[in-house]
């Protein structure tokens, strides 16, 4: 039994049924794969083209994450989509992998076709209301109650219900309740890969402006995160891939002590100090506008307390220092985030320490497995969370087959 027909649940169902396990996949919505269809700007960023361990975050053991990710190498996952499902993929300049068609429905149809061919049964509009373990030792089983009054029995259950992110796709966090009811802990949950809210509303005047930026996150004076990429000003604050990547630093209570600084243009920025120190009749506004969008250049000059028409020759040493700080270490005060409504993933979940690394089976409840976003593993933007979903679903499906063969 698999509860949830998202990325992880579909993979778990496919590989369990392929191995001969009688498999039923339950989905709350009428049509499975809602998050797959809206991901990657509705083009489905199915995978990253390369991976490092630092692309993932957990409150548990990173060694465990490494072992899990190595169990189905990235190139093999890609081959599953291209060769087994017959979906041509392309790598974009960002390193993200998309279907050549840019059509997420191709991925959903490919997965559902593979699920049907595997022999698994899929039931939509099946909302699980309760899950419990019953029976005497040696003859234990799970009983699943549906909202419509139906009851189903199963020997093994994989909870792949996702998290709380993008609730419009059907993610309501109910899987966390099932985990707690069965004795599991759940680490604190927070929105991740989510647009940030600015404390200073004046940044909203730059809404729609986008540029490459390096964001550094500092805590207690030490740099704890540094990412570079496309940055976007919104009416409420900050977005774009680089802002989403560092957003988890501001979700947990410890995030209140975090500070974010921007180096505009990132590693491709000119040598600002040399430009501002060369003197001459050129104004600070003119020199900045050669490299930065006009609105941002004027905003940074204003934050520095300078007149935009100040010539480089008359720019004081102290004024130059203030402007350099705004260009290279611009403080962006974060007031919070937009929440689960726009978050791409949930940070936190069932602790890895409560799961067996080789199978993702519960150490507390035999026959209970977890896959995907419900587990305390979170990847950065760019297909990494899908990669975790595919690998963890494959892990559980294969483990169920192995357990069945050992009986």
DOMAR-740658 format. One record per residue: residue in three letters; x, y, z of N, C-alpha, C in turn. Coordinates in steps of 0.001 Angstrom, whole numbers, padded with zeros to 6 digits, always signed. Each point is the difference from the previous one (the first is absolute). Layout:
N
ALAXYZXYZXYZ;...
//
This chain:
407
UNK+000847-001197+000000-000847+001197+000000+000882+001248+000000;UNK-000245+000898-000929+000695+001279-000045-001036+001105+000180;UNK+000225+000866+000963-000911+001121+000245+000621+001246-000611;UNK-000563+000442-001107+000510+001171-000693+000550-000359-001365;UNK-000531+000621-001052+000442-000279-001364+000718+001200-000593;UNK+000935+000537+000789+000889+001027-000533+001246-000654-000546;UNK+001087+000770-000092+001232-000523-000585+000514-001223+000746;UNK+000130+000092+001329+000536-001121+000776-000960-001178+000022;UNK-001296+000266+000158-000981-001083+000075-000114-000782-001289;UNK+000048+000690-001137-000090-000693-001278+001215-000905-000217;UNK+001195+000493+000359+001195-000844-000143-000062-001202+000931;UNK-000449+000218+001236-000123-001122+000932-000970-001039-000547;UNK-001124+000451-000527-000988-000920-000553+000523-000760-001200;UNK+000702+000690-000906+000525-000643-001206+000975-001113+000354;UNK+000964+000302+000869+001046-000986+000271-000467-001109+000942;UNK-000963+000288+000859-000550-001074+000834-000779-000982-000862;UNK-000840+000519-000881-000816-000876-000844+000845-000747-001028;UNK+001017+000660-000542+000884-000675-000955+000649-001237+000632;UNK+000258+000074+001304+000638-001107+000690-000961-001087+000430;UNK-001271+000186-000325-000977-001034+000315-000841+000258+001225;UNK+000206+001122+000668-000816+000315+001178-001363+000519-000447;UNK-001037-000510+000586-001355+000486-000282-000101+001422+000538;UNK-000204+000967-000891+000175+001407+000356-001240+000823-000313;UNK-000420+000776+000985-001103+000944-000157+000523+001388+000346;UNK-000231+000961-000888+000415+001385+000227-001241+000856+000180;UNK-000079+000706+001122-001146+000858+000303+000376+001461-000204;UNK-000873+000743-000643+000239+001414-000269-001219+000817+000412;UNK+000251+001075+000758-001084+000866+000482-000752+000660-001155;UNK+000747+000483-000978-000615+000706-001116-000477-000972-001073;UNK-000843+000502-000873-000486-000840-001098+001130-000341-000961;UNK+000869+000999-000275+001108-000192-000938+001325+000076+000749;UNK+000832-001031-000070+001287+000000+000707+001000+000961-000639;UNK+001090+000261+000746+001121+000755-000546-000214+001487-000127;UNK-000814+000596+000883-000299+001434-000126+001262+000852+000150;UNK+000864-000351+000942+001204+000806+000205+000981-000179-001155;UNK+000011-001173-000600+000848-000222-001176-000429+000932-001129;UNK-001291+000179-000150-000522+000802-001112+000277+001483+000149;UNK+000191+000486+001232+000218+001435+000186+001458+000343+000265;UNK+000855-001001+000127+001389+000256+000366+000785+000603-001159;UNK+001096+000666+000368+000881+000551-001027-000677+000971-000921;UNK-000851+000866+000552-000727+000942-000844-000946-000701-000945;UNK-000604-001110+000495-000925-000825-000786+000681-000646-001204;UNK+001329-000217+000130+000733-000740-001040+000608-001278+000557;UNK-000025-000164+001320+000482-001190+000702+001523-000137-000040;UNK+000639+000652+000966+001448-000148+000194+000237-001353+000668;UNK+000044-001035-000850-000075-001375+000483+001234-000445+000775;UNK+001174+000591-000310+001260-000404+000624+001013+001144-000068;UNK+001048-000055+000814+001183+000819-000249+000932-000776-000932;UNK+000914+000688-000652+000951-000688-000881+001235-000465+000757;UNK+000215+000569+001172+001111-000409+000845-000400+000217+001448;UNK+000739-000633+000902-000420+000022+001402+001210+000000+000913;UNK-000113+000737+001091+000968-000042+001086-000771-000195+001294;UNK+000675-000527+001004-000690-000243+001276-000495+001310+000609;UNK+000739+001088-000271-000393+001297+000555-001297+000517-000585;UNK-000523-000667-001025-001273+000408-000597-001187-000429+000856;UNK+000266-000717+001103-001072-000507+000845+000206+000438+001445;UNK-001125+000078+000710+000011+000438+001394-000849-000955+000826;UNK+000483-000334+001190-000759-000820+000940+000428+000353+001418;UNK-000882-000219+000951+000391+000147+001402+000633-001285+000522;UNK-000033-001029-000833+000574-001280+000373+001415-000158-000532;UNK+000359-001229-000340+001356-000329-000439+000160+000189-001503;UNK+000972+000828-000400+000275+000154-001430+000616-001272-000567;UNK+000668-000800+000833+000513-001280-000480-001148-000900-000448;UNK-001104+000051+000744-001176-000781-000384-000556+000490-001330;UNK-000070+001316-000171-000483+000568-001263+000897-000448-001152;UNK+001321+000038+000208+000940-000438-001044-000251-001454-000381;UNK-000141-000842+001001-000212-001428-000274-001287-000230-000786;UNK-001041+000727+000356-001275-000149-000686+000096+000480-001447;UNK+000632+001146-000211+000103+000544-001347+000892-000862-000888;UNK+000989-000628+000594+000896-000863-000779-000652-001318-000382;UNK-001125-000332+000647-000625-001295-000260-000616-000082-001402;UNK-000274+001150-000610-000510+000030-001385+000642+001212-000654;UNK+001170-000177-000618+000760+001136-000534-000803+000865-000956;UNK+000353+001261-000030-000709+000980-000824-000106-000440-001455;UNK+001089-000553-000553-000050-000408-001406-000988-001144-000220;UNK-000180-000845+001018-000968-001091-000122-001433+000514+000106;UNK-000192+001014+000849-001334+000603+000107-000371+000642-001338;UNK+000961+000692-000600-000272+000628-001299-000313-001051-001062;UNK+000725-001104+000041-000253-001075-000959-001394-000589+000183;UNK-000480-000041+001229-001358-000491+000246-001013+000831-000782;UNK+000164+001314+000018-000948+000869-000707+000197-000067-001513;UNK+001249+000020-000437+000247+000063-001435-000173-001353-000694;UNK+000493-001058+000641-000023-001314-000644-001265-000771+000353;UNK-000283-000124+001290-001158-000805+000410-001328+000696-000281;UNK-000071+001288+000294-001253+000716-000235-000052+000621-001394;UNK+001134+000063-000678+000019+000538-001356-000236+001489-000077;UNK+000480+000742+001006-000188+001454+000034+001334+000684-000302;UNK+000172+000609-001179+001245+000712-000308+000195+001182+000957;UNK+001207+000148+000509+000304+001065+000951+001071+000929-000572;UNK+000030+001220+000511+001004+000985-000438+000570+000687+001236;UNK+001248+000424-000106+000656+000743+001074+000094+001457-000419;UNK-000524+000901+000830+000054+001419-000315+001262+000628+000609;UNK+000256+001247-000350+001217+000683+000452+000085+000058+001517;UNK-001127-000028+000658-000033+000049+001460+000413-001322+000641;UNK+000127-001044-000808+000303-001319+000543-001240-000799+000334;UNK-001182+000595-000210-001257-000697+000264-000369-000891-001187;UNK-000648-001121+000305-000411-000950-001024-001520+000054-000166;UNK-000445+000167-001254-001421+000085-000327-000327-000995-001111;UNK-001262-000357-000149-000395-000736-001207+000250+000881-001221;UNK+000441-000597-001090+000215+000761-001235-001290+000710-000408;UNK-001129-000619+000277-001304+000564-000367-000414+001176+000869;UNK+000681+000189+001160-000417+001007+000987-001431-000241+000486;UNK-000462-001215-000115-001375-000340+000376+000015-000939+001205;UNK-000396+000472+001181+000012-000851+001199-000959-001177-000103;UNK-001025+000130-000855-000949-001099-000153+000683-001240-000565;UNK+001071+000209-000774+000732-001136-000549+000617-000827+001125;UNK+000484+000675+001037+000593-000703+001142-001083-000741+000777;UNK-001113+000684+000258-001096-000638+000745-000535-001210-000751;UNK-000250+000156-001300-000516-001119-000794+001000-001149-000030;UNK+001293+000322-000134+001018-001040-000008+000017-000799+001283;UNK-000124+000686+001130-000006-000675+001297-001271-000830+000189;UNK-001135+000558-000380-001253-000730+000163-000051-001218-000920;UNK+000570+000124-001186+000060-001151-000909+000880-001096+000584;UNK+001141+000410+000560+000896-000982+000625-000670-000648+001195;UNK-000773+000771+000767-000708-000557+001159-001034-001025-000450;UNK-000745+000325-001048-001011-000934-000505+000646-001280-000526;UNK+001082+000138-000746+000681-001163-000546+000627-000873+001084;UNK+000348+000615+001135+000605-000767+001086-001009-000932+000675;UNK-001278+000304-000200-001037-000803+000635-000571+000611+001256;UNK+000501+001173+000391-000535+000674+001185-001375+000581-000300;UNK-000815+000122+001021-001322+000620-000123+000063+001414+000571;UNK-000620+000940-000678-000037+001391+000433-001443+000402+000252;UNK-000257+000565+001176-001346+000449+000353+000059+001484+000346;UNK-000711+000834-000778-000076+001423+000277-001185+000341+000889;UNK-000050+001251+000448-001051+000453+000919-000088-000906+001226;UNK+001148-000477+000448+000046-000886+001164+000800+000694+001100;UNK-000698+000676+000862+000644+000775+001061+000075-000847+001269;UNK+001199-000238+000469+000202-000820+001190-000321+000813+001259;UNK-000859-000557+000823-000392+000676+001244+000768-000528+001200;UNK+000425-001253-000055+000705-000580+001136+000839-001180-000413;UNK+001079-000225+000729+000917-001094-000299+000493-000578+001313;UNK-000154-001301+000156+000423-000611+001267+000557-001394-000245;UNK+000793-000456+000957+000596-001340-000029-000772-000866+000979;UNK-000510-001152-000463-000830-000863+000850+000480-001448-000118;UNK-000500-000839+000898+000290-001432-000056+001033-000422+001022;UNK+000087-001298+000171+000964-000582+000935+001369-000101-000663;UNK+001079-000032+000801+001340-000163-000571+000061-001210-000920;UNK+000560+000215-001173+000084-001063-000992-001134+000026-001003;UNK-001082+000672+000337-001133+000092-000933-000511+001437-000065;UNK+000910+000942+000181-000382+001409+000005-000283+000498-001418;UNK-000816+001017-000086-000334+000607-001281-000403+001450+000249;UNK-000147+000726-001066-000462+001387+000090-001462+000061-000425;UNK-000740+000851+000664-001375+000296-000405-000074+001471-000368;UNK-000504+000260-001196-000093+001355-000533-001468+000364-000142;UNK-000407+001070+000650-001378+000498-000093-000046+001165-000980;UNK-000920-000034-000941-000187+001095-000941-001130+000909+000460;UNK+000022+001227-000467-001018+000975+000400-001406-000429-000378;UNK-000134-000809-001052-001333-000401-000444-000522-001233+000733;UNK+000733-000433+001031-000461-001124+000802+000596-001345-000361;UNK+000693-000085-001142+000622-001256-000379+001201-000293+000891;UNK+000320-001282+000154+001175-000422+000762+000803-000979-000843;UNK+001324+000112+000079+000894-000843-000786+001062-000567+000931;UNK+000365-001253-000206+001069-000633+000770+001233-000161-000870;UNK+001186+000104+000601+001247-000147-000744+001090-000534+000917;UNK+000919-000762-000581+001144-000507+000757+001084+001061+000152;UNK+000191+000809-001030+001006+001063+000007-000642+001299-000470;UNK+000454+001107+000544-000506+001312-000408+001169+000945-000201;UNK-000015+000708-001126+000952+001083-000248-000759+001322+000060;UNK+000400+000862+000902-000609+001330+000089+000822+000943-000876;UNK-000603+000459-001083+000652+000906-000959-000951+001158-000292;UNK-000490+000602+001057-001052+001017-000104+000528+001408-000216;UNK+001325+000150-000135+000538+001336-000168+000016+000755+001310;UNK+000121+001325-000104+000058+000830+001198-001161+000965+000079;UNK+000315+001270+000235-001019+001042+000112+000101+001032-001129;UNK+001028-000127-000820+000218+001005-001041-001009-000134-001132;UNK-000308+001147-000614-000958+000063-001107-001280-000788+000316;UNK-000749+000418+001017-001200-000749+000396-001027-000154-001115;UNK+000049+000868-001010-000967-000120-001102+000206-001289-000785;UNK+001178-000643+000160+000254-001262-000696-000448-001203+000824;UNK-000565+000242+001193-000501-001093+000829+000832-000298+001225;UNK+001099+000730+000198+000856-000223+001170-000621+000668+001220;UNK-000464-000829+000944-000627+000577+001199+000704-000400+001288;UNK+001122-000713-000107+000751-000370+001192-000572-001162+000784;UNK-001025-000645-000545-000632-001080+000754+000965-001159+000255;UNK+000946-000195-000888+000970-001068+000191+000802+000156+001278;UNK+000273+001248+000379+000719+000232+001257-000835-000469+001192;UNK-001313+000186-000085-000890-000481+001069+000047-001520+000090;UNK-000003-000675-001163+000078-001463+000002+001305-000456+000658;UNK+001100+000686-000339+001301-000356+000575-000015+000151+001516;UNK-000550+001115+000479-000068+000214+001450-000892-001036+000670;UNK-001137-000302-000627-000927-000983+000581+000652-001371+000153;UNK+000959-000300-000876+000675-001292+000050+001295+000047+000820;UNK+000205+001101+000713+001112+000083+000944+001227+000735-000477;UNK-000037+000553-001197+001173+000702-000514+000029+001458+000451;UNK+001207+000518+000131+000176+001430+000195-000051+000678-001363;UNK-000248+001282+000014+000071+000813-001217+000799+001247+000349;UNK+001114+000197-000675+000800+001184+000283-000793+001249-000378;UNK+000334+001168+000567-000756+001220-000304-000141+000242-001498;UNK-001187+000391-000416-000322+000192-001413-000008+001486-000359;UNK+000578+000317-001143+000049+001386-000454-000068+000037-001524;UNK-000523+001086-000569+000042+000150-001453+001445+000168-000464;UNK+000356-000607-001110+001332+000155-000575-000124+000215-001504;UNK+001077+000531-000590-000047+000429-001403-001225+000887-000193;UNK-000020+001069+000772-001170+000866+000083+000432+001463-000123;UNK-000766+000848-000699+000336+001423-000064+000043+000626+001388;UNK+000945+000929+000174+000209+000657+001282-000693+001363+000035;UNK-000424+000403+001183-000633+001295+000207+001035+000993+000510;UNK-000016+001195-000562+000962+001027+000399-000514+000777+001198;UNK+000887+000291+000927-000362+000837+001141-000171+001449-000435;UNK+000794+000421-000970-000061+001360-000531-000878+000002-001252;UNK-001172+000577+000097-000949+000003-001104+000474+000745-001227;UNK+001036+000830+000142+000470+000781-001146+000595-000886-001093;UNK+000456-001209+000371+000503-000902-001032-001101-000371-000999;UNK-001263+000098+000429-001108-000316-000889-000087+000922-001194;UNK+000623+001182+000087+000008+000937-001119+000818-000537-001171;UNK+000806-001031+000247+000816-000598-001054-000637-001269-000558;UNK-001275-000240+000333-000680-001229-000421+000135-000229-001499;UNK+000324-001240-000358+000159-000376-001397+001431+000071-000493;UNK+000871+000633+000778+001397+000136-000391+000740-001297+000337;UNK+000785-000497-000958+000710-001266+000194+001457+000144-000418;UNK+000905-000611+000760+001423+000010-000351+000721-001109+000742;UNK+001164-000365-000485+000815-001004+000674+000549+000598+001291;UNK-000061-000762+001063+000410+000486+001316+000598-001151+000800;UNK+000963+000328+000857+000457-000974+000992-000574+000403+001352;UNK-000692-000942+000644-000556+000236+001327+000827-000748+001028;UNK+000451+000722+001003+000723-000591+001117-000870+000079+001243;UNK-000137-001112+000699-000764-000048+001246+000981-000127+001152;UNK-000143+000876+000967+000893+000018+001148-000791-000229+001285;UNK+000595-000723+000904-000597-000215+001310+001096+000146+001045;UNK-000233+000867+000965+001002+000301+001028+001328+000418-000627;UNK-000096+000761-001093+001182+000526-000651+000719-000959-000921;UNK-000479-001251-000113+000655-000994-000837-000867-000325-001218;UNK+000656-000147-001154-000724-000349-001214-000432-001466+000081;UNK-001315-000249-000100-000522-001367+000097-000571-000503-001319;UNK-000172+000895-000957-000527-000404-001302+000388+001061-001016;UNK+000279-000422-001212+000336+000930-001072-000422-000625-001324;UNK-000898+000687-000705-000506-000510-001270-000030+001146-001012;UNK+000225-000335-001258-000064+000997-001067-000976-000460-001067;UNK-000693+000962-000594-000955-000338-001044-000935+001157-000270;UNK-001064-000268-000718-000964+001042-000352-000794+000423+001226;UNK-000093+001314+000182-000692+000613+001135-001101+000889-000547;UNK-001161-000028+000657-001159+000766-000468-000601+000804+001141;UNK-000185+001293-000218-000746+000829+000951-001494-000194-000258;UNK-000773-000165+001069-001453-000112-000109-000634+001163+000744;UNK-001308+000105-000091-000697+001064+000730+000140-000169+001502;UNK+000225-001238+000440+000093-000272+001442+001417-000255+000485;UNK+000932-000268-000930+001340-000321+000468+000887-000573-001084;UNK+000488-001236+000243+001056-000554-000828-000347-001414-000457;UNK+000254-000261-001278-000245-001327-000551+001077-000314-001022;UNK-000290-000922-000912+001001-000472-000929+000724-001196+000599;UNK+000624-000825-000835+000631-001231+000489+000966+000195+001150;UNK+000817+001062-000032+000999+000151+001061-000645+000342+001338;UNK-001068+000805-000014-000697+000315+001256-000706-001234+000548;UNK-000592-000807-000889-000656-001224+000450+001020-000958+000619;UNK+001189-000070-000603+001019-000921+000491+000428+000297+001432;UNK+000054+001272+000366+000453+000343+001364-001166+000173+000964;UNK-001229-000152-000480-001171+000339+000819-000127-000853+001246;UNK+000472-001264-000038-000171-000857+001174+000742+000555+001215;UNK+001016+000847-000223+000731+000605+001115-000876+000928+000831;UNK-001118+000454-000573-000861+000968+000676-001338-000591+000407;UNK-000108-001332-000056-001260-000659+000327-000041-000418+001459;UNK+001059-000645+000482+000031-000498+001370+000184+001158+000971;UNK-000331-000206+001285+000196+001062+001001+001422+000540+000010;UNK+000993-000879-000259+001383+000463-000028+000231+000981-001135;UNK-000888-000042-001004+000121+000906-001122-000188+001452+000375;UNK-000615+000236+001164-000195+001379+000442+001334+000704+000223;UNK+001035-000775+000260+001316+000584+000237+000818+000098-001288;UNK-000571-000490-001109+000731+000003-001261-000117+001360-000684;UNK+001047+000366-000723+000024+001225-000778+000346-000357-001443;UNK-000555+000753-000939+000268-000259-001409+000619+001236-000640;UNK+001095-000229-000716+000676+001072-000715+000094-000354-001477;UNK-000172+001004-000845+000031-000205-001446+001241+000630-000607;UNK+000650-000747-000879+001068+000539-000846-000569+000044-001409;UNK-000417+001201-000431-000700+000126-001273+000910-000374-001169;UNK-000536-000769-000923+000682-000566-001163+000876-001184+000371;UNK+000016-000347+001284+000689-001205+000439+001470-000015-000362;UNK+000473-001164-000425+001423-000152-000305+000387+000704-001292;UNK-000982+000480-000757+000290+000713-001238+000021+001511+000158;UNK-000035+000461+001245-000012+001447+000244+001349+000615-000371;UNK-000013+001256-000453+001269+000680-000280+000742+000309+001294;UNK+001226+000465-000121+000768+000414+001182-000500+001386+000401;UNK-001038-000039+000858-000695+001239+000335+000939+001051+000601;UNK+000872-000410+000894+000856+000989+000664+000895+000710-000999;UNK+000530-000745-000966+000848+000627-001016-000810+000972-000855;UNK-001225-000373-000344-000839+000880-000809-000336+001290+000736;UNK-000296-000115+001288-000426+001176+000763+001170+000855+000451;UNK+001209-000535-000112+001187+000742+000480+000756+000697-001126;UNK-000479-000131-001240+000804+000509-001114-000146+001493-000226;UNK-000928+000651+000697-000159+001438-000148-000635+000381-001325;UNK+000014+001300-000289-000558+000481-001255-001379+000612+000179;UNK-000571+000479-001125-001269+000717+000032-001206-000942-000030;UNK+000213-001300-000299-001106-000948-000064-000695-000082+001350;UNK-001326-000051+000010-000742-000043+001266-000137-001434+000506;UNK-000292-000130+001305-000191-001340+000568-001218-000664-000647;UNK-001003+000784-000356-001172-000557-000665+000390-000580-001351;UNK+000791+000722-000755+000386-000457-001334+000840-001273+000064;UNK+000940-000071+000935+000874-001171+000064-000762-001231+000447;UNK-000943+000165+000946-000773-001149+000449-000965-000472-001077;UNK-000573+000956-000752-000983-000374-001021+000647-000685-001206;UNK+001321+000067-000099+000693-000756-001039-000070-001497+000267;UNK-000234-000375+001272+000066-001406+000383-001289-000526+000637;UNK-000775+000892+000617-001187-000417+000737-001262+000594-000619;UNK-001155-000633+000218-001268+000613-000415-000167+001376+000643;UNK-000583+000913-000729-000097+001391+000455-000662+000109+001364;UNK-001137-000674+000181-000729+000146+001270+000815-000492+001186;UNK+000724-001100-000190+000821-000521+001096+001172+000935+000274;UNK+000632+000505-001055+001127+000915+000187-000412+001214+000826;UNK-001140+000598-000339-000466+001182+000735-000373-000345+001435;UNK-000579-001187+000220-000365-000414+001359+001240-000186+000856;UNK+001049-000596-000562+001220-000214+000779+000700+001318+000310;UNK-000025+000909-000948+000602+001321+000236-000753+000714+001115;UNK-001347-000080-000038-000803+000635+001048+000281-000620+001365;UNK+000127-001333+000066+000301-000675+001253+001370+000414+000536;UNK+000887+000424-000905+001335+000435+000407+000015+001449+000464;UNK-001137+000688-000168-000075+001405+000412+000723+000935-000939;UNK+000128-000405-001270+000733+000811-000965-000947+000655-000999;UNK+000456+001072-000605-000693+000624-001128+000415-000757-001253;UNK-000946-000485-000793+000372-000765-001198+000863+000783-000979;UNK-000044+001322+000069+000792+000828-000919+001378+000317+000557;UNK+000359-000590+001131+001342+000198+000548+001036-000562-000971;UNK+000984+000787-000334+001045-000475-000905+000963-000910+000754;UNK+000658-000872-000748+000979-000884+000637+001134+000805+000608;UNK+000348+001136-000605+001087+000827+000518-000331+000569+001371;UNK-001287+000292+000221-000389+000610+001280-000570-001005+001000;UNK+000041-001283-000343-000530-001033+000900+000952-000177+001171;UNK-000517+000209+001200+000840-000122+001197+000352-001455+000272;UNK+001040-000189+000773+000405-001361+000364-001103-000708+000761;UNK-000627+000723+000932-001078-000606+000790-001208-000311-000887;UNK-000326+000883-000935-001110-000259-000915+000271-001206-000878;UNK+001258-000136-000443+000366-001151-000820-000152-001299+000805;UNK+000399+000006+001251-000117-001186+000853-001462-000395+000181;UNK-000869+001001+000208-001424-000304+000170-000580-000607-001275;UNK+000384+000562-001151-000528-000504-001266+000539-001406-000298;UNK+001268-000243+000302+000569-001332-000189-000722-001038+000857;UNK-000388+000418+001207-000727-000914+000876-001345-000372-000617;UNK-000673+000973-000605-001292-000283-000639+000154-000857-001256;UNK+001125+000099-000661+000232-000777-001213+000435-001433+000287;UNK+000777-000178+001068+000625-001309+000260-000529-000704+001236;UNK-000564+000744+000935-000503-000576+001244-001321+000663+000380;UNK-000879+000074-000957-001276+000693+000217-000898-000821+000922;UNK-000342+000533+001145-000819-000743+000959-001460-000010-000442;UNK-000536-001209-000121-001408-000172-000343-000686-000615+001212;UNK-000700+000808+000762-000641-000477+001214-001237-000817-000362;UNK-000080-001202+000567-001077-000937-000313-001007-000021+001145;UNK-001271+000224-000339-001059+000022+001007-000736-001331+000100;UNK+000246-000914-000914-000718-001280-000010-000049-000535-001419;UNK-000975-000842-000265-000139-000550-001343-001480-000107-000370;UNK-000272-000367-001237-001381-000044-000488-000771-001230+000460;UNK+000670-000929+000665-000705-001149+000563-000165-001147-000978;UNK-000727-001006+000450-000147-001230-000786-000750+000211-001316;UNK-000765+001074-000100-000782+000227-001226+000891+000054-001226;UNK+001203+000585+000144+000913+000120-001133+001297-000782+000198;UNK+000176-000624+001153+001215-000783+000248+000044-001223-000917;UNK+001168-000327-000493+000136-001154-000882+000190-001301+000766;UNK+000397+000092+001266+000258-001219+000759-000129+000298+001485;UNK-000161-001062+000797-000079+000121+001451+001333-000408+000610;UNK+000540+000861+000839+001230-000316+000723-000384-000690+001308;UNK+000640-001130+000295-000333-000771+001198-000797-001236-000365;UNK-000359-000794+001018-000783-001203-000261+000419-001155+000873;UNK-000289-001217-000448+000350-001199+000759+001518-000117+000060;UNK+000596-000111+001192+001464-000016+000123+000623-001221-000664;UNK+001127+000201-000657+000725-001101-000607+000442-001025+001038;UNK+000246+000459+001226+000466-000910+001048-001056-001037+000363;UNK-001265+000247-000346-001074-000944+000304-000299-000937-001168;UNK+000820+000101-001062-000194-000831-001184+001259-000819-000273;UNK-000179-001174-000567+001128-000845-000371+000570+000504-001327;UNK+001286+000297+000007+000622+000583-001184-000142-000883-001226;UNK+000092-001300+000174-000011-000907-001145-001362-000125-000658;UNK-001069+000381+000725-001347-000255-000514-000978+001151+000166;UNK+000317+000981+000848-000928+001052+000422-001215-000572+000739;UNK+000166-001179+000566-001030-000584+000856+000132+000580+001404;UNK-001126+000175+000656-000017+000496+001368+000756-000949+000932;UNK+000800+000572+000895+000643-000804+001037-000977-000311+001127;UNK-001141+000688+000011-000967-000129+001083-001165-000912-000360;UNK-000397+000028-001272-001188-000738-000448+000368-000856-001207;UNK+000154-001294+000163+000346-000862-001145-001032+000110-001116;UNK+000482+000050-001225-000898+000068-001143-000440+001394-000374;UNK+000439+001015+000743-000358+001388-000286+001193+000688-000648;UNK-000230+000624-001142+001064+000661-000758-000381+001462-000256;UNK+001019+000819-000245-000220+001411-000321+000832+000365-001219;UNK-000544+000842-000875+000727+000430-001197-000389+001421-000368;UNK+000965+000749-000520-000284+001334-000516+000059+001096+001031;UNK-000806+001012-000211+000048+001238+000773-000342-000185+001469;UNK-000685-001070+000353-000375-000229+001398+001213-000301+000868;UNK+001106-000418-000622+001242-000285+000716+000798+001291+000153;UNK+000776+000089+001073+000786+001200+000286+001223+000094-000918;UNK-000252+000203-001284+001042+000249-000994-000544+001070-000940;UNK+000790+001045-000213-000446+001122-000838+001127+000373-000948;UNK-000293+000076-001287+000998+000387-000984-000164+001450-000414;UNK+001029+000535-000626-000120+001378-000492-000751-000010-001328;UNK-000238+001168-000544-000783+000115-001218+000799-000550-001186;UNK-000704-000577-000977+000680-000497-001182-000195-001470-000259;UNK-001073-000596+000525-000272-001405-000238+000497-000928+001085;UNK+000611+000554+001054+000580-000831+001049-001060-000664+000878;UNK-001108+000676+000226-001053-000622+000798-000726-001089-000781;UNK-000123+000166-001314-000517-001097-000817+000973-001179+000031;UNK+001284+000289-000080+000990-001084+000050-000159-000799+001291;UNK-000163+000706+001125-000211-000694+001280-001288-000827-000049;UNK-001052+000531-000583-001265-000730-000088+000158-001264-000839;UNK+000650+000132-001185+000176-001177-000852+000839-001076+000715;UNK+001103+000439+000619+000898-000972+000634-000653-000653+001212;UNK-000658+000779+000840-000616-000580+001198-001167-000909-000369;UNK-000777+000375-001035-001079-000874-000452+000531-001310-000554;UNK+001058+000089-000806+000657-001201-000527+000529-000863+001133;UNK+000589+000639+001009+000547-000729+001146-001085-000796+000706;UNK-001141+000640+000273-001084-000677+000717-000600-001121-000850;UNK-000275+000286-001270-000576-001041-000859+000874-001224-000078;UNK+001315+000209-000155+000932-001132-000061+000082-000712+001336;UNK-000054+000760+001100+000104-000605+001332-001195-000888+000301;UNK-001182+000432-000407-001209-000801+000217+000105-001344-000714;UNK+000556+000019-001216+000182-001245-000754+000978-000913+000711;UNK+001103+000565+000500+001002-000786+000695-000571-000616+001276;UNK-000792+000794+000739-000617-000511+001232-000973-001122-000306;UNK-000742+000153-001104-000959-001028-000393+000723-001288-000385;UNK+001139+000108-000682+000740-001186-000417+000615-000723+001174;UNK+000323+000772+001074+000638-000607+001165-000988-000736+000895;UNK-001292+000207-000203-001015-000620+000854-000147-001482-000313;
//
